[in-house]
Amino acid sequence: MATPPAAALAVADALPVLPPAKEIPSGFVSSLKSWWAAGEKESAAAEERLLRQLPFYQPSNSSRVVGEEQPAVASRSRVDLNTPKHYINTLSIKSTSPSPNAPPPAVMLHGYGAGLGFYFRNFQAMANWAGKRGTDVYALDWLGMGRSARVPFTVKAKREDIPGRVAEAEAFFIDSLEEWRAKMGLEKMTLVGHSLGAYFSVVYALKYPTRVNKLILLSPAGVPHDPNGTTMPSREVTDSPVTEGSDSDHPEPATLKRVKTLKDEQKAQKRQESRTRKLFTYLWEEGWSPFQVVRSTLFWGPMLVGKYSSRRFSGLTDEETRNIHDYIMNITLAKGSGEYCISHILAPGAHARIPLVDRVAALKIPVTFVYGDQDWMDPQGGTDSVENLRKAGNGNGRMYIVPHAGHHVYLDNPKVTSDLIVKELDRPID
């Protein structure tokens, strides 16, 4: 699709001024040098740098030895699917003390256009849980995203056939997850999904109910009927840094009053939407993706990614910021694939074409909704979903608000979020 003239002018208008030297993100120069050389090798190296920060990570073809005191050992692999050239990039965290009575493994699934490396600050807590319970944890890149195979994404259904378009787009992801599960020999899994990854986790559980033990949904996308204009797809890549939130350092149950406060804050922020955000939203709804925009900006691509990673994830160390920046840049530059699902799943205005709130009642398993106290996902969807589960006889629905966290709740407040994930993994099923 050609760039709409108005959008093209907006892109040109948005990019001409280079920021002062002191504002140039760390690692920008080296990123610019590798801009044209980005590929599988560079992407793998960027992911490796993130994972090497984990003391229990065992790189392939490396003499690094994981100590016996570590609760688990982690390694990367490429899991081939049934279709040639289709594969899933996988991080396996294996307990060093496997138990015959271990609970089902946890599978961590990233959001739109991201990758498994986004969970790097949660892997230690997950490894500790795996070691304690004698089970395993996996993190994978969705087919067509991260470092998984960037295969062509197509939808054959006609534009007016909304159910057909949604079904095809969902099947691209959830059927590949089912293939991956079978290849790994897993009977059941607890899915921990973020944003669009949480949406696909629910859809997977609906299609393959016997394969899912629990769902833990972090700032899930596509839940409510209408987010009242507060949810913007562009914010997957333009999300703002987190400011001071509540004084609590613990997740709090999502009361009606707390949900209303969060929704009012979202509406206020929506009124201040920037021109760049409007541009991204416009292109998204025209069938583009934010990542396509970045790939099209040549010299400015590393600057856009660098400014985003250093601004949005300001709580990281300098080394972590450099590593996450290089990681984001490399997976962003990879060939467009699964990212083009978005216009089929989300309608203009960014609410789901077939909202999850109308579908979750069919689930018979524990479902946990988690939002940040500065989230931009509409929490009303979580509240209504828990109620719909209750009405259907499933009293195992829960919802929490995590302090000092936005949409990337697991990265904004990794300790509190990781502790909450472990708590929900261990919660008994009624």
Number of C-alpha atoms within 10 A of each C-alpha: 6 6 13 12 9 10 15 15 11 15 18 10 11 12 14 9 7 10 11 7 7 7 10 15 22 17 17 19 13 11 22 16 11 16 19 11 12 17 16 13 10 17 21 14 16 22 25 18 18 22 24 14 14 17 16 25 24 19 16 11 6 7 8 13 12 17 11 10 8 16 23 30 23 22 16 20 13 15 18 17 19 12 9 7 10 17 25 25 21 20 22 19 29 22 23 19 14 16 14 9 9 13 18 22 23 28 20 24 28 25 26 22 25 25 24 22 26 20 22 19 22 20 24 21 17 23 27 17 24 28 23 17 21 22 24 26 24 24 24 27 26 31 26 26 28 29 26 22 22 21 16 11 16 14 16 10 16 9 10 8 10 16 14 16 22 21 16 19 23 19 17 18 20 21 15 19 21 18 18 20 18 12 13 10 9 13 13 17 22 22 30 23 24 28 23 24 27 28 24 26 28 28 20 21 24 18 13 13 16 12 19 23 22 27 26 27 27 29 31 29 27 28 29 24 16 18 23 14 14 22 21 23 27 21 17 18 19 21 20 16 19 23 10 10 15 13 8 10 13 17 20 15 14 22 12 11 9 14 19 15 11 21 22 12 15 21 16 11 13 15 10 8 11 11 11 16 17 16 19 24 21 20 19 24 19 14 14 20 23 22 23 18 18 19 19 12 15 13 13 16 22 29 23 18 24 25 20 20 25 22 17 19 21 15 15 16 10 13 14 19 23 23 22 24 25 28 26 25 27 28 26 24 20 21 18 20 17 24 22 22 23 22 22 24 24 20 15 16 17 24 24 24 19 19 19 22 22 15 16 21 19 15 19 20 20 23 25 22 23 29 31 28 28 26 26 27 28 27 30 21 23 29 21 16 25 24 18 20 24 14 11 14 13 19 18 18 20 20 21 23 26 28 25 23 26 25 26 27 26 27 20 24 21 19 16 19 27 21 17 20 24 16 12 18 23 12 12 9 11 8
